[in-house]
Amino acid sequence: MRLLKKWVLPIMLGVFAGAFFAKSVESTVLKYIFIAVCALTAVRFLIHEERRWKFGLDFPENALVYGQGATIGFLSALMGMGGGIFSALLMTLYNRPIHQAVATSAGVGVLVSIPGAISYAIAGWDVTSGFPFWPVGFVLLMPLLLIAPVSALFTPLGVRLAHFFSHKTLEVMFAIYLLLIAARFSWTLLST
């Protein structure tokens, strides 16, 4: 919670900047970045723990932590993600256990999703023609209204479920999940 409190404003500012910047970036470039982030994060979790690279034994107590929050927000909005991959990776790079990283990532998702939806609605206000499902800018209201309540309902369950698995099992499961996502995006790029 201490880290989330420090990240509230920087993440939100990063999200606003990322959403407006994403409007000007080619979607194929974003897909390649997304694939690279997922694959590199997965590889990091699959490497034997003693050989993993780390930034330090604890989070910095200076302005760097605010910059990290802004970066998480920016990259999350840029790639249309909830921020969990970035915050979980960053936390484990600072020697935090994966269980704590997963729980904190749930909080980061809230910090990213609300300003992200607002930012994308504003950023795409003038280009909504052709989108289905009740568009408001780049935000599709029908999926938002269907997915948001289910996500809010099941997030606490997911965090509790994570504690049933060992440290290593959870990391391997997360790595496999990321590799599957990277493979799916790679397939879409290759098939177009």
C-alpha positions as CSV (number, residue, x, y, z in Angstrom):
1,M,0.0,0.0,0.0
2,R,2.9,2.3,0.7
3,L,4.1,1.9,-2.8
4,L,0.6,2.3,-4.3
5,K,0.1,5.6,-2.5
6,K,3.3,6.9,-4.0
7,W,2.3,5.8,-7.4
8,V,-1.3,7.2,-7.5
9,L,-0.5,10.5,-9.1
10,P,2.5,9.5,-11.3
11,I,0.6,6.5,-12.7
12,M,-2.4,8.6,-13.5
13,L,-0.3,11.3,-15.2
14,G,1.6,8.6,-17.2
15,V,-1.7,7.1,-18.3
16,F,-3.0,10.4,-19.6
17,A,0.3,11.0,-21.5
18,G,0.3,7.5,-22.9
19,A,-3.2,7.5,-24.1
20,F,-2.7,10.7,-26.1
21,F,0.7,9.5,-27.4
22,A,-0.8,6.2,-28.5
23,K,-3.2,8.0,-30.9
24,S,-0.1,9.0,-33.0
25,V,1.7,5.6,-33.0
26,E,1.2,2.9,-35.6
27,S,-0.6,-0.1,-34.0
28,T,1.9,-2.6,-35.5
29,V,4.7,-0.8,-33.6
30,L,2.7,-1.2,-30.4
31,K,2.1,-4.9,-31.0
32,Y,5.9,-5.5,-31.5
33,I,6.6,-3.6,-28.2
34,F,3.9,-5.6,-26.5
35,I,5.4,-8.9,-27.7
36,A,8.9,-7.9,-26.6
37,V,7.7,-6.9,-23.1
38,C,5.7,-10.1,-22.6
39,A,8.5,-12.3,-23.9
40,L,11.3,-10.6,-21.9
41,T,9.2,-10.6,-18.7
42,A,8.4,-14.3,-19.2
43,V,12.1,-15.1,-19.7
44,R,13.0,-13.2,-16.6
45,F,10.6,-15.3,-14.5
46,L,11.8,-18.6,-16.1
47,I,15.5,-17.9,-15.3
48,H,16.6,-19.6,-12.1
49,E,16.2,-17.2,-9.2
50,E,19.8,-16.9,-8.3
51,R,20.8,-15.8,-11.8
52,R,18.1,-13.2,-12.3
53,W,19.0,-9.6,-12.8
54,K,17.8,-7.2,-10.2
55,F,17.8,-3.4,-9.8
56,G,18.3,-3.6,-6.0
57,L,17.2,-5.2,-2.8
58,D,14.5,-2.6,-2.1
59,F,12.7,0.2,-3.9
60,P,14.5,3.6,-3.9
61,E,13.2,6.2,-1.5
62,N,13.9,9.1,-3.9
63,A,12.1,10.6,-6.9
64,L,13.0,7.6,-9.0
65,V,10.0,5.7,-7.6
66,Y,7.7,8.4,-8.9
67,G,9.3,8.2,-12.3
68,Q,8.8,4.4,-12.3
69,G,5.1,4.9,-11.5
70,A,4.7,7.4,-14.4
71,T,6.5,5.0,-16.7
72,I,4.2,2.1,-15.7
73,G,1.2,4.4,-16.4
74,F,2.6,5.6,-19.7
75,L,3.5,2.1,-21.0
76,S,0.2,0.6,-19.8
77,A,-1.9,3.2,-21.6
78,L,0.3,3.1,-24.7
79,M,-0.3,-0.6,-25.0
80,G,-3.8,-0.7,-23.7
81,M,-3.0,-2.8,-20.6
82,G,-3.8,-2.7,-17.0
83,G,-0.3,-2.3,-15.8
84,G,0.1,-5.6,-14.0
85,I,2.9,-6.9,-16.2
86,F,5.0,-3.8,-15.7
87,S,4.4,-3.4,-12.0
88,A,4.9,-7.1,-11.3
89,L,8.2,-7.1,-13.2
90,L,9.4,-3.9,-11.5
91,M,8.5,-5.2,-8.1
92,T,10.4,-8.5,-8.6
93,L,13.4,-6.5,-10.0
94,Y,13.4,-4.9,-6.5
95,N,13.4,-8.2,-4.7
96,R,9.7,-8.2,-3.9
97,P,8.1,-11.7,-3.8
98,I,5.8,-12.6,-6.7
99,H,2.8,-12.9,-4.3
100,Q,3.2,-9.3,-3.2
101,A,3.8,-8.2,-6.8
102,V,0.5,-9.9,-8.0
103,A,-1.5,-8.2,-5.1
104,T,0.0,-4.8,-5.8
105,S,-0.6,-5.2,-9.5
106,A,-4.4,-5.5,-8.8
107,G,-4.2,-2.1,-7.2
108,V,-2.2,-0.7,-10.2
109,G,-5.0,-2.0,-12.5
110,V,-7.4,0.3,-10.8
111,L,-5.0,3.3,-11.0
112,V,-4.6,2.6,-14.8
113,S,-8.1,1.7,-15.8
114,I,-10.1,4.7,-14.7
115,P,-7.9,7.4,-16.1
116,G,-7.1,5.2,-19.1
117,A,-10.8,5.0,-20.0
118,I,-11.3,8.7,-19.6
119,S,-8.1,9.5,-21.6
120,Y,-9.0,7.2,-24.5
121,A,-12.5,8.6,-24.6
122,I,-11.1,12.1,-24.9
123,A,-8.2,11.2,-27.2
124,G,-10.5,9.5,-29.7
125,W,-13.5,11.9,-29.4
126,D,-13.1,13.0,-33.0
127,V,-12.6,9.5,-34.6
128,T,-15.4,7.4,-33.4
129,S,-17.1,6.6,-36.7
130,G,-17.0,3.0,-37.7
131,F,-16.6,1.6,-34.2
132,P,-19.3,-0.8,-32.9
133,F,-20.7,-1.3,-29.4
134,W,-21.5,2.3,-28.4
135,P,-18.2,4.1,-28.8
136,V,-17.2,7.1,-26.8
137,G,-13.9,8.1,-28.3
138,F,-11.7,5.0,-28.3
139,V,-13.7,3.4,-25.5
140,L,-16.4,0.9,-26.3
141,L,-19.1,1.2,-23.7
142,M,-20.7,-2.2,-24.1
143,P,-17.6,-4.2,-23.4
144,L,-16.6,-1.8,-20.6
145,L,-20.0,-2.3,-19.0
146,L,-19.7,-6.1,-19.3
147,I,-16.0,-6.6,-18.4
148,A,-15.5,-4.0,-15.6
149,P,-18.0,-5.5,-13.1
150,V,-16.7,-9.0,-13.7
151,S,-13.1,-7.9,-13.3
152,A,-13.9,-6.0,-10.1
153,L,-15.8,-9.1,-8.7
154,F,-13.0,-11.6,-9.5
155,T,-9.9,-9.6,-8.8
156,P,-9.9,-10.3,-5.0
157,L,-10.5,-14.0,-5.8
158,G,-7.6,-14.0,-8.2
159,V,-5.3,-12.5,-5.6
160,R,-6.4,-15.0,-2.9
161,L,-6.0,-17.9,-5.4
162,A,-2.4,-16.8,-6.1
163,H,-1.6,-17.5,-2.5
164,F,-2.4,-21.1,-2.9
165,F,0.5,-21.6,-5.2
166,S,4.2,-21.7,-4.3
167,H,6.5,-18.8,-5.3
168,K,8.1,-20.7,-8.1
169,T,4.8,-22.2,-9.4
170,L,3.2,-18.8,-9.6
171,E,6.2,-17.4,-11.5
172,V,6.2,-20.2,-14.0
173,M,2.4,-19.9,-14.5
174,F,2.8,-16.1,-15.0
175,A,5.6,-16.7,-17.5
176,I,3.6,-19.3,-19.5
177,Y,0.7,-16.9,-19.6
178,L,2.9,-14.1,-20.9
179,L,4.4,-16.4,-23.6
180,L,1.0,-17.4,-24.7
181,I,0.0,-13.8,-25.1
182,A,3.2,-13.0,-27.0
183,A,2.6,-16.0,-29.3
184,R,-1.0,-14.9,-30.0
185,F,0.1,-11.4,-30.9
186,S,2.9,-12.7,-33.0
187,W,0.5,-14.9,-34.8
188,T,-1.8,-12.0,-35.6
189,L,1.2,-10.0,-37.0
190,L,2.3,-12.9,-39.1
191,S,-1.1,-13.8,-40.5
192,T,-1.9,-10.2,-41.7
